[in-house]
Structure formats: C-alpha cells, structure tokens
Amino acid sequence: MINPENKTILVTGSSKGIGKSIAQAFSIDGYNVFICARNDELLKKTAEEINASGYFALDLTEEGACKKIIDDIVKSAGRLDILVNNAGDYIYSPVEKTEDKDIERLINLNIKVPYLLSKYSVKYMKENKWGRIINIGSISGVVGEANASLYSMTKSAFTGLTKALALELAEYNITVNTVNPGWVQTELAQDAVLQSDFSYEEEIDMIPQKRFIQPDEIAKFVKYLASDDAKGMTAQCISLCAGLSAG
Ligand SMILES: NC(=O)c1ccc[n+]([C@@H]2O[C@H](COP(=O)([O-])OP(=O)(O)OC[C@H]3O[C@@H](n4cnc5c(N)ncnc54)[C@H](OP(=O)(O)O)[C@@H]3O)[C@@H](O)[C@H]2O)c1
C-alpha cells in the first residue's frame, strides 16, 4: 500500500540479507518501501513478508534499469525521499587470477549502478528540498583486503562519491553518507568465507569483538541516518565493523 503523505524509500538488493533488513525496518515505521533484486520468486516472497509498497525484479546492471526503477517509483508513489544503495557483490580473487568479466561486473554493480541511481533520484529530492542517499560500502574499501582488491577498489569509490555529492547537494537538505560494514551475517558473507583461505572460526578470531554484525544493526543505523536527527551528518563514511577497522 502507498500513502502519498509518507516518505518513499528505495532499497536496492533487498530480497535478503542487509537490504531486506533495512527495507523491513522502514516498512514497520510506515514508509512507502520499494525493493528490488533479480530473483523474482524470492523478491515476491520478501515483498509480501515485509509489506513492501512495490518490488522490481530486475538486474540493475542492465541498460536503462536504473532510470526505469526511479521513474516507476515516482510514478506510483509521487515522490522519492531516500535511496539506499545496498546491492553489491563480492569476489575473493588474487589480482592476477581475476577474470575480465568479473572486473566489468563488479565495477558496474558496485560503482556504476549507485552513481546512476543517485543521478536519477536527485532530481526528485531537489524538488522536495529534502533527501537522503545512503550507501552500503564495506570495511574492505577502508582498510583493504588481500585477495579482494577488485571488491576493495569498488567499495572505496563510495568515499569520493559521498564527499563530492554531499558538497553538491548540501544546500538542498540532501545528505549523503556511507556505512562501511565489517562481516555481517548474510549469505554473501557465508560465500565469502567459503571462497577465502580461512575457516569461519579463523575469521571470527580476527574480529576484535569476536562476532559477525547482524543485519538489523546496519538497518538501525541507516534509519538514524535517514532521520531528521541526523540532518547535520553528511559526507561521512562510518565503519560499523565490530572493531575490524582498528587494524
Ligand atoms: N555481508 C557482509 O559481510 C558485508 C560486509 C560489508 C559490506 N557488505 C555489502 O552489503 C551489501 C549487501 O550485502 P549482503 O551481505 O546483504 O548480500 P546478499 O545477502 O548476497 O544480498 C544481496 C542482495 O542484492 C541482490 N542483487 C545482487 N545483484 C543484483 C543485481 N545485479 N541487480 C539487482 N539486485 C541484485 C540480491 O538478490 P538477487 O541475487 O536475486 O539479485 C540480494 O537481494 C553489499 O553491497 C555488500 O558488498 C556486506
């Protein structure tokens, strides 16, 4: 259901994991929540479970997908207030073994898609003189991760995007921030551990707090960044990582 009086949010990559948790947190608070992912069946199930206002089963890297999703949301909800750039992929691969098709794929999904979605959203946020762009980066883009240089490179791009866009949009009450999670308990993290040279127990042992972050911890922080209480917080890249960034 859509209530045009309430704020509208798009959370990308939200059929599961961190994105689903963020979408659910906003839906509970009455926002018009739109979600997207490629797998139609799981997305539909998630949309019903979290009572989403709408869902888009598409690959965001496909030509025209980013413009279409933003335009369609504004057509049905009349507004777009919050963009959460969450969809992203990880690859564990020594640099000399990284395949060209994976370079293209990660640059497209982790960098180009958030840029395009920001580009198409800003017009509507400016009209309302209010907006929030919140990116889900990674601690790997802050401290670097051996054998994940492609992923680290793509996630570090959020630092430049966040600072530059925050400056450009400050006068329109649009804030831009990035959350850099450490290990979060999701399927992506499970697969990443399997791809790596370390066991789950060894990964846990390297985390100062000796635990994975839970998706709802990220969701609660994203909610704070989207709130009016956080109106003064912009251009920030914040690590939520159980201490991993400390070295
Ligand atoms: N989990 C961690 O430890 C961790 C740590 C740091 C940062 N992060 C970042 O947090 C974000 C979410 O991670 P997660 O762990 O929640 O991942 P996840 O459980 O694998 O979920 C990823 C979501 O994105 C969707 N997606 C993937 N590619 C897509 C595409 N091309 N177009 C549209 N949707 C797409 C997936 O659905 P479909 O597969 O059906 O498309 C799914 O809904 C990512 O940007 C990741 O880099 C995660």
Ligand as a Chemical Component Dictionary entry (heavy atoms), coordinates in Angstrom:
data_LIG
# 
_chem_comp.id                   LIG 
_chem_comp.type                 NON-POLYMER 
_chem_comp.pdbx_formal_charge   0 
_chem_comp.three_letter_code    LIG 
# 
loop_
_chem_comp_atom.comp_id 
_chem_comp_atom.atom_id 
_chem_comp_atom.alt_atom_id 
_chem_comp_atom.type_symbol 
_chem_comp_atom.charge 
_chem_comp_atom.model_Cartn_x 
_chem_comp_atom.model_Cartn_y 
_chem_comp_atom.model_Cartn_z 
_chem_comp_atom.pdbx_ordinal 
LIG N1  N1  N 0  27.654 -9.448  4.383   1  
LIG C1  C1  C 0  28.785 -8.826  4.666   2  
LIG O1  O1  O 0  29.631 -9.324  5.449   3  
LIG C2  C2  C 0  29.057 -7.466  4.070   4  
LIG C3  C3  C 0  30.135 -6.743  4.585   5  
LIG C4  C4  C 0  30.414 -5.489  4.069   6  
LIG C5  C5  C 0  29.632 -4.963  3.062   7  
LIG N2  N2  N 1  28.591 -5.680  2.569   8  
LIG C6  C6  C 0  27.806 -5.077  1.483   9  
LIG O2  O2  O 0  26.445 -5.049  1.847   10 
LIG C7  C7  C 0  25.627 -5.158  0.681   11 
LIG C8  C8  C 0  24.608 -6.269  0.893   12 
LIG O3  O3  O 0  25.287 -7.462  1.190   13 
LIG P1  P1  P 0  24.549 -8.772  1.744   14 
LIG O4  O4  O 0  25.566 -9.484  2.549   15 
LIG O5  O5  O -1 23.244 -8.456  2.323   16 
LIG O6  O6  O 0  24.377 -9.577  0.353   17 
LIG P2  P2  P 0  23.345 -10.736 -0.068  18 
LIG O7  O7  O 0  22.809 -11.438 1.128   19 
LIG O8  O8  O 0  24.078 -11.523 -1.109  20 
LIG O9  O9  O 0  22.148 -9.916  -0.756  21 
LIG C9  C9  C 0  22.408 -9.188  -1.932  22 
LIG C10 C10 C 0  21.099 -8.666  -2.489  23 
LIG O10 O10 O 0  21.362 -7.931  -3.692  24 
LIG C11 C11 C 0  20.606 -8.501  -4.783  25 
LIG N3  N3  N 0  21.377 -8.307  -6.022  26 
LIG C12 C12 C 0  22.601 -8.796  -6.313  27 
LIG N4  N4  N 0  22.984 -8.440  -7.542  28 
LIG C13 C13 C 0  21.967 -7.692  -8.052  29 
LIG C14 C14 C 0  21.753 -7.061  -9.310  30 
LIG N5  N5  N 0  22.652 -7.133  -10.309 31 
LIG N6  N6  N 0  20.604 -6.364  -9.504  32 
LIG C15 C15 C 0  19.680 -6.303  -8.519  33 
LIG N7  N7  N 0  19.818 -6.886  -7.309  34 
LIG C16 C16 C 0  20.953 -7.588  -7.091  35 
LIG C17 C17 C 0  20.413 -9.958  -4.366  36 
LIG O11 O11 O 0  19.312 -10.625 -4.978  37 
LIG P3  P3  P 0  19.459 -11.426 -6.374  38 
LIG O12 O12 O 0  20.653 -12.306 -6.234  39 
LIG O13 O13 O 0  18.166 -12.148 -6.527  40 
LIG O14 O14 O 0  19.643 -10.375 -7.416  41 
LIG C18 C18 C 0  20.128 -9.773  -2.868  42 
LIG O15 O15 O 0  18.809 -9.340  -2.660  43 
LIG C19 C19 C 0  26.592 -5.395  -0.493  44 
LIG O16 O16 O 0  26.834 -4.193  -1.169  45 
LIG C20 C20 C 0  27.859 -5.873  0.188   46 
LIG O17 O17 O 0  29.015 -5.593  -0.557  47 
LIG C21 C21 C 0  28.278 -6.928  3.047   48 
# 
loop_
_chem_comp_bond.comp_id 
_chem_comp_bond.atom_id_1 
_chem_comp_bond.atom_id_2 
_chem_comp_bond.value_order 
_chem_comp_bond.pdbx_ordinal 
LIG N1  C1  SING 1  
LIG C1  O1  DOUB 2  
LIG C1  C2  SING 3  
LIG C2  C3  SING 4  
LIG C2  C21 DOUB 5  
LIG C3  C4  DOUB 6  
LIG C4  C5  SING 7  
LIG C5  N2  DOUB 8  
LIG N2  C6  SING 9  
LIG N2  C21 SING 10 
LIG C6  O2  SING 11 
LIG C6  C20 SING 12 
LIG O2  C7  SING 13 
LIG C7  C8  SING 14 
LIG C7  C19 SING 15 
LIG C8  O3  SING 16 
LIG O3  P1  SING 17 
LIG P1  O4  DOUB 18 
LIG P1  O5  SING 19 
LIG P1  O6  SING 20 
LIG O6  P2  SING 21 
LIG P2  O7  DOUB 22 
LIG P2  O8  SING 23 
LIG P2  O9  SING 24 
LIG O9  C9  SING 25 
LIG C9  C10 SING 26 
LIG C10 O10 SING 27 
LIG C10 C18 SING 28 
LIG O10 C11 SING 29 
LIG C11 N3  SING 30 
LIG C11 C17 SING 31 
LIG N3  C12 SING 32 
LIG N3  C16 SING 33 
LIG C12 N4  DOUB 34 
LIG N4  C13 SING 35 
LIG C13 C14 SING 36 
LIG C13 C16 DOUB 37 
LIG C14 N5  SING 38 
LIG C14 N6  DOUB 39 
LIG N6  C15 SING 40 
LIG C15 N7  DOUB 41 
LIG N7  C16 SING 42 
LIG C17 O11 SING 43 
LIG C17 C18 SING 44 
LIG O11 P3  SING 45 
LIG P3  O12 DOUB 46 
LIG P3  O13 SING 47 
LIG P3  O14 SING 48 
LIG C18 O15 SING 49 
LIG C19 O16 SING 50 
LIG C19 C20 SING 51 
LIG C20 O17 SING 52 
# 
